[in-house]
């Protein structure tokens, strides 16, 4: 009789753990790491396209610093760049043939250079052209290290 009670107790214990594993989370226990409500995944947001003004505003500090522009010259350069960056953006939207797009970019570059030449003194225009050839990368002046005497 004692063996029968022990057998019944073990059977109850095993069946209880199985029942608890299946139904335990529904009766007040939290699931580990999951919620009962399925979550909808939000699609990643596309980066917002910058306006011509924003693009030029990012470049203007480098240009002003390297060319040492006064406020009037800075305004001329900024307005010219905004105008032509906007036209280039419009060309990208049109999605023309590659050959036609390249031709249009070359025309815009030529017009932009002419307008810059008219609005800037010759030395600053030449410095601007050099800067444009270097793709607006400002070379930082390196300080010479003094050699310490041992």
N, CA, C and O of each residue as an XYZ file, in Angstrom:
600
protein
N       0.818     -1.182      0.000
C       0.000      0.000      0.000
C       0.869      1.256      0.000
O       0.549      2.248     -0.655
N       1.970      1.197      0.743
C       2.870      2.335      0.831
C       3.500      2.600     -0.536
O       3.667      3.761     -0.908
N       3.847      1.577     -1.282
C       4.431      1.714     -2.610
C       3.418      2.323     -3.573
O       3.783      3.116     -4.441
N       2.150      1.954     -3.422
C       1.105      2.488     -4.277
C       0.930      3.991     -4.047
O       0.723      4.738     -5.003
N       1.010      4.438     -2.801
C       0.896      5.873     -2.478
C       2.087      6.629     -3.046
O       1.926      7.716     -3.601
N       3.277      6.064     -2.910
C       4.470      6.716     -3.457
C       4.382      6.805     -4.977
O       4.739      7.834     -5.551
N       3.925      5.768     -5.627
C       3.770      5.754     -7.067
C       2.739      6.804     -7.506
O       2.957      7.518     -8.485
N       1.638      6.892     -6.795
C       0.608      7.881     -7.108
C       1.153      9.293     -6.901
O       0.870     10.190     -7.695
N       1.934      9.494     -5.835
C       2.528     10.810     -5.560
C       3.493     11.214     -6.683
O       3.452     12.357     -7.137
N       4.359     10.298     -7.138
C       5.299     10.586     -8.216
C       4.553     10.863     -9.524
O       4.930     11.767    -10.270
N       3.531     10.116     -9.797
C       2.735     10.331    -10.999
C       2.076     11.713    -10.957
O       2.056     12.427    -11.959
N       1.545     12.080     -9.807
C       0.946     13.407     -9.630
C       1.991     14.504     -9.821
O       1.732     15.517    -10.470
N       3.176     14.286     -9.247
C       4.246     15.288     -9.336
C       4.667     15.494    -10.786
O       4.830     16.642    -11.202
N       4.850     14.448    -11.567
C       5.234     14.577    -12.967
C       4.131     15.216    -13.802
O       4.408     16.051    -14.663
N       2.906     14.836    -13.557
C       1.811     15.421    -14.320
C       1.612     16.890    -13.948
O       1.228     17.685    -14.805
N       1.858     17.265    -12.713
C       1.729     18.664    -12.281
C       2.747     19.538    -13.007
O       2.397     20.622    -13.474
N       4.010     19.086    -13.114
C       5.024     19.901    -13.796
C       4.694     20.047    -15.278
O       4.959     21.098    -15.862
N       4.125     19.023    -15.895
C       3.733     19.113    -17.300
C       2.591     20.105    -17.463
O       2.607     20.926    -18.381
N       1.614     20.036    -16.591
C       0.481     20.965    -16.656
C       0.942     22.385    -16.380
O       0.511     23.319    -17.058
N       1.795     22.557    -15.413
C       2.303     23.886    -15.061
C       3.119     24.472    -16.203
O       3.043     25.677    -16.442
N       3.887     23.673    -16.908
C       4.683     24.152    -18.033
C       3.793     24.601    -19.181
O       4.117     25.561    -19.879
N       2.651     23.899    -19.386
C       1.767     24.246    -20.486
C       0.874     25.432    -20.169
O       0.636     26.267    -21.042
N       0.374     25.529    -18.948
C      -0.624     26.531    -18.622
C      -0.152     27.578    -17.621
O      -0.919     28.471    -17.261
N       1.064     27.488    -17.177
C       1.534     28.365    -16.108
C       1.516     29.833    -16.461
O       1.179     30.660    -15.614
N       1.874     30.192    -17.710
C       1.950     31.605    -18.071
C       0.570     32.241    -18.167
O       0.448     33.462    -18.069
N      -0.457     31.446    -18.355
C      -1.804     32.007    -18.470
C      -2.411     32.333    -17.115
O      -3.365     33.106    -17.026
N      -1.875     31.759    -16.086
C      -2.474     31.943    -14.765
C      -1.620     32.841    -13.881
O      -1.277     32.472    -12.758
N      -1.277     34.024    -14.393
C      -0.631     35.014    -13.558
C       0.882     35.033    -13.619
O       1.497     35.925    -13.036
N       1.495     34.103    -14.287
C       2.951     34.120    -14.405
C       3.316     34.753    -15.738
O       2.624     34.575    -16.740
N       4.425     35.500    -15.729
C       4.844     36.182    -16.943
C       5.683     35.253    -17.805
O       6.438     34.418    -17.308
N       5.531     35.422    -19.089
C       6.391     34.674    -19.995
C       7.751     35.352    -20.010
O       7.857     36.565    -19.826
N       8.754     34.582    -20.225
C      10.108     35.133    -20.224
C      10.425     35.726    -21.586
O      10.521     35.012    -22.584
N      10.588     37.062    -21.612
C      11.021     37.738    -22.825
C       9.978     37.896    -23.900
O      10.290     38.443    -24.957
N       8.780     37.459    -23.697
C       7.747     37.574    -24.726
C       6.504     38.213    -24.141
O       6.256     38.164    -22.936
N       5.735     38.812    -25.027
C       4.430     39.324    -24.608
C       3.363     38.508    -25.307
O       3.613     37.920    -26.359
N       2.186     38.470    -24.731
C       1.093     37.693    -25.307
C       0.556     38.345    -26.575
O      -0.029     37.663    -27.417
N       0.749     39.673    -26.727
C       0.230     40.393    -27.882
C       1.332     40.489    -28.935
O       2.422     40.976    -28.637
N       1.072     40.040    -30.145
C       2.111     40.141    -31.180
C       2.386     41.602    -31.523
O       1.465     42.414    -31.611
N       3.652     41.923    -31.713
C       4.059     43.294    -32.018
C       4.259     43.448    -33.519
O       4.924     42.631    -34.156
N       3.684     44.490    -34.069
C       3.881     44.785    -35.484
C       5.225     45.495    -35.633
O       5.542     46.406    -34.868
N       5.998     45.079    -36.606
C       7.295     45.706    -36.824
C       7.106     46.950    -37.672
O       6.439     46.918    -38.707
N       7.703     48.052    -37.220
C       7.623     49.283    -37.988
C       8.759     49.290    -38.997
O       9.889     48.936    -38.660
N       8.475     49.686    -40.219
C       9.536     49.721    -41.221
C      10.534     50.827    -40.873
O      10.136     51.867    -40.348
N      11.826     50.620    -41.157
C      12.809     51.656    -40.857
C      12.530     52.903    -41.684
O      12.162     52.818    -42.856
N      12.708     54.047    -41.068
C      12.445     55.307    -41.757
C      13.558     55.590    -42.754
O      14.737     55.364    -42.480
N      13.155     56.088    -43.911
C      14.134     56.469    -44.919
C      14.754     57.790    -44.495
O      14.051     58.657    -43.974
N      16.055     57.965    -44.707
C      16.666     59.244    -44.353
C      16.054     60.354    -45.203
O      15.870     60.211    -46.412
N      15.752     61.439    -44.549
C      15.116     62.541    -45.262
C      16.126     63.195    -46.203
O      17.289     63.396    -45.855
N      15.654     63.516    -47.390
C      16.510     64.178    -48.368
C      16.786     65.610    -47.903
O      15.892     66.312    -47.432
N      18.029     66.015    -48.046
C      18.402     67.368    -47.635
C      18.044     68.350    -48.734
O      18.053     68.023    -49.921
N      17.731     69.550    -48.310
C      17.463     70.605    -49.279
C      18.789     71.196    -49.737
O      19.837     70.940    -49.143
N      18.728     71.986    -50.797
C      19.939     72.621    -51.318
C      20.559     73.530    -50.260
O      21.781     73.597    -50.131
N      19.716     74.225    -49.507
C      20.214     75.120    -48.461
C      20.961     74.346    -47.374
O      21.991     74.801    -46.878
N      20.441     73.185    -47.011
C      21.095     72.383    -45.978
C      22.443     71.856    -46.460
O      23.413     71.838    -45.702
N      22.503     71.434    -47.699
C      23.762     70.936    -48.261
C      24.808     72.042    -48.277
O      25.956     71.825    -47.888
N      24.409     73.221    -48.725
C      25.342     74.347    -48.798
C      25.741     74.808    -47.393
O      26.901     75.149    -47.161
N      24.796     74.820    -46.466
C      25.108     75.235    -45.094
C      26.160     74.329    -44.449
O      26.952     74.785    -43.623
N      26.167     73.053    -44.825
C      27.180     72.138    -44.294
C      28.566     72.465    -44.844
O      29.564     72.305    -44.142
N      28.634     72.918    -46.086
C      29.921     73.189    -46.737
C      30.441     74.608    -46.499
O      31.647     74.843    -46.580
N      29.556     75.544    -46.209
C      29.960     76.950    -46.107
C      31.037     77.228    -45.057
O      31.940     78.016    -45.340
N      30.997     76.632    -43.867
C      32.077     76.932    -42.917
C      33.459     76.570    -43.470
O      34.414     77.319    -43.264
N      33.581     75.453    -44.156
C      34.864     75.054    -44.742
C      35.296     76.039    -45.820
O      36.456     76.445    -45.889
N      34.338     76.414    -46.657
C      34.648     77.326    -47.754
C      35.034     78.701    -47.210
O      36.036     79.280    -47.630
N      34.243     79.215    -46.283
C      34.520     80.538    -45.720
C      35.869     80.573    -45.021
O      36.621     81.540    -45.146
N      36.166     79.516    -44.287
C      37.426     79.462    -43.547
C      38.619     79.392    -44.485
O      39.601     80.110    -44.298
N      38.541     78.540    -45.483
C      39.693     78.354    -46.355
C      39.899     79.534    -47.308
O      41.036     79.845    -47.664
N      38.823     80.190    -47.722
C      38.947     81.328    -48.640
C      39.019     82.670    -47.919
O      39.307     83.694    -48.538
N      38.761     82.665    -46.624
C      38.745     83.888    -45.808
C      37.823     84.938    -46.428
O      38.247     86.044    -46.760
N      36.566     84.566    -46.573
C      35.568     85.427    -47.210
C      35.025     86.458    -46.234
O      34.850     86.178    -45.048
N      34.759     87.662    -46.753
C      34.052     88.646    -45.930
C      32.554     88.356    -46.067
O      32.175     87.549    -46.915
N      31.691     88.986    -45.262
C      30.260     88.657    -45.294
C      29.600     88.812    -46.669
O      28.748     88.005    -47.043
N      29.991     89.843    -47.418
C      29.407     90.038    -48.748
C      29.800     88.895    -49.679
O      28.952     88.327    -50.367
N      31.083     88.564    -49.696
C      31.560     87.477    -50.555
C      30.930     86.141    -50.149
O      30.605     85.308    -50.995
N      30.767     85.960    -48.853
C      30.141     84.735    -48.355
C      28.702     84.631    -48.855
O      28.250     83.548    -49.227
N      27.986     85.751    -48.863
C      26.605     85.757    -49.348
C      26.552     85.438    -50.842
O      25.664     84.718    -51.298
N      27.505     85.978    -51.598
C      27.553     85.711    -53.039
C      27.803     84.226    -53.286
O      27.114     83.597    -54.090
N      28.789     83.676    -52.592
C      29.133     82.268    -52.775
C      27.961     81.379    -52.359
O      27.620     80.422    -53.054
N      27.354     81.705    -51.225
C      26.246     80.889    -50.719
C      25.074     80.887    -51.695
O      24.537     79.829    -52.020
N      24.680     82.062    -52.160
C      23.531     82.129    -53.066
C      23.817     81.406    -54.385
O      22.941     80.740    -54.935
N      25.037     81.541    -54.885
C      25.404     80.852    -56.125
C      25.373     79.343    -55.930
O      24.831     78.617    -56.764
N      25.951     78.872    -54.834
C      25.978     77.432    -54.581
C      24.578     76.868    -54.387
O      24.266     75.794    -54.901
N      23.739     77.574    -53.657
C      22.366     77.100    -53.435
C      21.641     76.971    -54.774
O      20.940     75.990    -55.020
N      21.816     77.956    -55.619
C      21.157     77.969    -56.925
C      21.554     76.737    -57.751
O      20.698     76.058    -58.316
N      22.845     76.463    -57.811
C      23.308     75.365    -58.668
C      23.150     73.996    -58.017
O      22.973     73.007    -58.728
N      23.205     73.908    -56.721
C      22.923     72.635    -56.047
C      21.459     72.260    -56.280
O      21.134     71.095    -56.510
N      20.584     73.260    -56.216
C      19.156     73.014    -56.480
C      18.944     72.498    -57.901
O      18.162     71.573    -58.120
N      19.637     73.095    -58.861
C      19.497     72.646    -60.258
C      20.011     71.219    -60.424
O      19.431     70.435    -61.175
N      21.100     70.876    -59.726
C      21.622     69.512    -59.813
C      20.645     68.507    -59.198
O      20.474     67.399    -59.707
N      20.018     68.906    -58.115
C      19.016     68.031    -57.483
C      17.838     67.800    -58.421
O      17.305     66.694    -58.501
N      17.437     68.850    -59.129
C      16.340     68.720    -60.085
C      16.725     67.774    -61.216
O      15.889     67.009    -61.699
N      17.985     67.822    -61.640
C      18.451     66.895    -62.679
C      18.405     65.449    -62.195
O      18.046     64.550    -62.956
N      18.764     65.223    -60.943
C      18.715     63.872    -60.403
C      17.290     63.335    -60.382
O      17.061     62.151    -60.631
N      16.338     64.211    -60.083
C      14.939     63.794    -60.031
C      14.440     63.403    -61.429
O      13.630     62.487    -61.569
N      14.924     64.095    -62.452
C      14.480     63.812    -63.815
C      14.949     62.448    -64.316
O      14.294     61.848    -65.169
N      16.059     61.956    -63.805
C      16.616     60.641    -64.188
C      16.748     60.518    -65.706
O      16.146     59.652    -66.341
N      17.554     61.413    -66.256
C      17.818     61.388    -67.693
C      18.823     60.293    -68.027
O      19.323     59.599    -67.142
N      19.106     60.152    -69.298
C      20.131     59.208    -69.735
C      21.481     59.650    -69.146
O      21.709     60.844    -68.951
N      22.362     58.702    -68.868
C      23.657     59.071    -68.271
C      24.446     60.096    -69.093
O      25.038     61.017    -68.531
N      24.455     59.941    -70.408
C      25.190     60.879    -71.263
C      24.589     62.288    -71.167
O      25.315     63.273    -71.042
N      23.280     62.367    -71.226
C      22.591     63.660    -71.155
C      22.791     64.300    -69.782
O      23.000     65.508    -69.675
N      22.724     63.475    -68.731
C      22.922     63.978    -67.373
C      24.318     64.555    -67.217
O      24.486     65.629    -66.638
N      25.322     63.848    -67.730
C      26.704     64.335    -67.621
C      26.871     65.659    -68.356
O      27.527     66.573    -67.856
N      26.276     65.762    -69.542
C      26.354     67.012    -70.303
C      25.728     68.165    -69.521
O      26.286     69.261    -69.464
N      24.572     67.910    -68.923
C      23.891     68.955    -68.148
C      24.721     69.365    -66.922
O      24.807     70.547    -66.591
N      25.334     68.368    -66.249
C      26.191     68.680    -65.099
C      27.378     69.551    -65.512
O      27.762     70.475    -64.794
N      27.951     69.246    -66.671
C      29.079     70.033    -67.162
C      28.657     71.466    -67.463
O      29.388     72.409    -67.160
N      27.474     71.629    -68.060
C      26.954     72.974    -68.336
C      26.736     73.748    -67.033
O      27.103     74.917    -66.918
N      26.130     73.069    -66.056
C      25.891     73.733    -64.771
C      27.196     74.119    -64.094
O      27.296     75.200    -63.513
N      28.193     73.251    -64.163
C      29.486     73.548    -63.551
C      30.126     74.768    -64.216
O      30.699     75.625    -63.543
N      30.023     74.833    -65.525
C      30.596     75.968    -66.264
C      29.881     77.272    -65.886
O      30.527     78.293    -65.650
N      28.551     77.229    -65.830
C      27.790     78.431    -65.448
C      28.097     78.846    -64.011
O      28.215     80.034    -63.708
N      28.224     77.860    -63.139
C      28.527     78.162    -61.736
C      29.904     78.814    -61.620
O      30.073     79.789    -60.887
N      30.881     78.277    -62.341
C      32.229     78.849    -62.296
C      32.247     80.281    -62.823
O      32.931     81.141    -62.269
N      31.486     80.536    -63.907
C      31.415     81.892    -64.454
C      30.795     82.862    -63.438
O      31.267     83.986    -63.267
N      29.745     82.413    -62.778
C      29.084     83.263    -61.787
C      29.989     83.514    -60.583
O      30.001     84.615    -60.032
N      30.749     82.492    -60.173
C      31.693     82.666    -59.062
C      32.803     83.640    -59.441
O      33.217     84.472    -58.634
N      33.281     83.526    -60.686
C      34.350     84.410    -61.153
C      33.882     85.860    -61.161
O      34.649     86.772    -60.854
N      32.607     86.064    -61.519
C      32.061     87.425    -61.549
C      31.850     87.975    -60.133
O      31.921     89.187    -59.931
N      31.595     87.108    -59.159
C      31.265     87.575    -57.817
C      32.416     87.624    -56.834
O      32.277     88.202    -55.756
N      33.547     87.034    -57.178
C      34.684     86.990    -56.249
C      35.908     87.669    -56.854
O      36.064     87.700    -58.074
N      36.768     88.207    -56.008
C      38.053     88.708    -56.516
C      38.853     87.550    -57.114
O      38.623     86.389    -56.774
N      39.791     87.870    -58.005
C      40.505     86.826    -58.743
C      41.268     85.863    -57.830
O      41.264     84.656    -58.076
N      41.919     86.371    -56.788
C      42.692     85.488    -55.911
C      41.777     84.523    -55.145
O      42.112     83.353    -54.959
N      40.636     85.020    -54.712
C      39.705     84.155    -53.989
C      39.007     83.185    -54.942
O      38.683     82.061    -54.559
N      38.778     83.617    -56.181
C      38.200     82.708    -57.173
C      39.172     81.568    -57.455
O      38.766     80.408    -57.516
N      40.447     81.890    -57.627
C      41.451     80.852    -57.874
C      41.555     79.904    -56.681
O      41.711     78.695    -56.854
N      41.469     80.457    -55.471
C      41.498     79.612    -54.273
C      40.258     78.725    -54.222
O      40.334     77.569    -53.804
N      39.120     79.265    -54.647
C      37.890     78.468    -54.702
C      38.031     77.321    -55.703
O      37.611     76.198    -55.422
N      38.613     77.595    -56.859
C      38.793     76.550    -57.868
C      39.732     75.448    -57.353
O      39.495     74.262    -57.583
N      40.796     75.856    -56.655
C      41.695     74.859    -56.059
C      40.955     74.021    -55.033
O      41.122     72.803    -54.975
N      40.147     74.670    -54.235
C      39.368     73.976    -53.215
C      38.384     73.012    -53.866
O      38.169     71.905    -53.372
N      37.796     73.433    -54.964
C      36.840     72.584    -55.672
C      37.552     71.377    -56.288
O      36.996     70.279    -56.307
N      38.761     71.565    -56.785
C      39.529     70.446    -57.339
C      39.869     69.426    -56.256
O      39.934     68.226    -56.522
N      40.082     69.906    -55.048
C      40.384     69.016    -53.920
C      39.108     68.504    -53.265
O      39.157     67.913    -52.186
N      37.972     68.725    -53.907
C      36.663     68.277    -53.435
C      36.338     68.812    -52.043
O      35.830     68.087    -51.186
N      36.632     70.062    -51.838
C      36.313     70.787    -50.612
C      36.931     70.170    -49.358
O      36.374     70.274    -48.265
N      38.071     69.535    -49.526
C      38.782     69.018    -48.363
C      39.823     70.060    -47.962
O      40.745     70.368    -48.717
N      39.651     70.588    -46.766
C      40.555     71.614    -46.279
C      41.789     70.930    -45.704
O      41.690     70.036    -44.864
N      42.957     71.372    -46.177
C      44.191     70.812    -45.635
C      44.501     71.513    -44.327
O      44.560     72.741    -44.260
N      44.695     70.729    -43.308
C      45.003     71.297    -42.007
C      46.499     71.550    -41.925
O      47.314     70.728    -42.343
N      46.828     72.684    -41.388
C      48.232     73.025    -41.237
C      48.807     72.249    -40.066
O      48.284     72.278    -38.952
N      49.890     71.560    -40.350
C      50.520     70.775    -39.298
C      51.556     71.620    -38.586
O      52.320     72.359    -39.207
N      51.563     71.495    -37.284
C      52.554     72.209    -36.496
C      53.811     71.357    -36.427
O      53.758     70.140    -36.246
N      54.923     72.025    -36.575
C      56.184     71.298    -36.490
C      56.473     70.995    -35.031
O      56.347     71.846    -34.151
N      56.861     69.762    -34.812
C      57.175     69.357    -33.442
C      58.598     69.770    -33.109
O      59.518     69.588    -33.906
N      58.754     70.307    -31.964
C      60.087     70.688    -31.519
C      60.768     69.455    -30.944
O      60.195     68.708    -30.151
N      61.991     69.274    -31.366
C      62.742     68.151    -30.859
C      63.359     68.550    -29.534
O      64.066     69.553    -29.431
N      63.082     67.761    -28.546
C      63.628     68.052    -27.223
C      65.044     67.512    -27.126
O      65.349     66.425    -27.617
N      65.884     68.278    -26.494
C      67.267     67.845    -26.323
C      67.360     66.924    -25.138
O      66.864     67.234    -24.055
N      68.000     65.786    -25.344
C      68.124     64.808    -24.269
C      69.372     65.026    -23.468
O      69.633     64.287    -22.519
